[in-house]
Structure formats: C-alpha cells, structure tokens
Amino acid sequence: MQANCLLCTTEGGELIWQNDFARIILADEAGYPGLCRVILNAHRVEMSDLTPSERTQLMNIVWEVERIVRQCLKPHKINLASLGNMVPHVHWHIIPRWENDPHFPAPIWATAQRQAEPMVSTDQLAQLKQQLMHIVV
C-alpha cells in the first residue's frame, strides 16, 4: 500500500465486487453510465510488474466485466484502457460507448462533441450491478 496513492487509500468508486486480488468499481463519470474499473488491490505501477499468472488473473476479470457490460447495457462498442498517468496503480477502464455519447468516436478524454444523452435505464444499471456482484472468475 502506498500512502500517497488514491487507489490504495480509497475504493476508487462505488465498490461492486472484490476478492483478495482485485476489485470492480462503478465509476461516476458524467455521460458514461456503466463505466467500470478493475483495480488491482496491491500497489503495482505497470502490468509488467505482475507475474504472468497475476496478469492472466487480472485480465480474466477485465474480460468478464466487459462481457457483462455488453450483455446488460448493449453498447455500440467497448473501450478498454489502462493508462495510469494520473494514478500510477494498475487498473483497467471498461468503457461502454454509444454513437451518441459525448465524445464518440473519439476517446472519452477528448473534447466533447455533443451533450450527453440518456443511454441506459436505471433498470439496466441495476442489472449490471447485480451481475457484477456475482462475477465468477
């Protein structure tokens, strides 16, 4: 644990699921309902800091979250990102994208091209949370 690392000292969002290795949070990103992060519990800066087994374990969680997001929210596309420039702690963004989202087709960190429109219902988000709470990896 690093005392000055946001992902070591906070959950990083709404905690949905966790085990000893990693956690899944629902991020509060305006215009991007269903944006999840898979966060490694141990403080590591880069994927190459993990053993091959740990990398496989982490990516299996990422792929399962992607599958569930696609199933529940029916986005046009999924973006996966592991940047860590602002928070150097291994974590992956699972970003559902719609053709009418504020930035599409550009990355969500680009300049917005339009206003956010409702893309998912509260029922869909509840279903997403429910399924993520019972993830099996």
Disulfide bonds with the S-S distance in Angstrom:
none
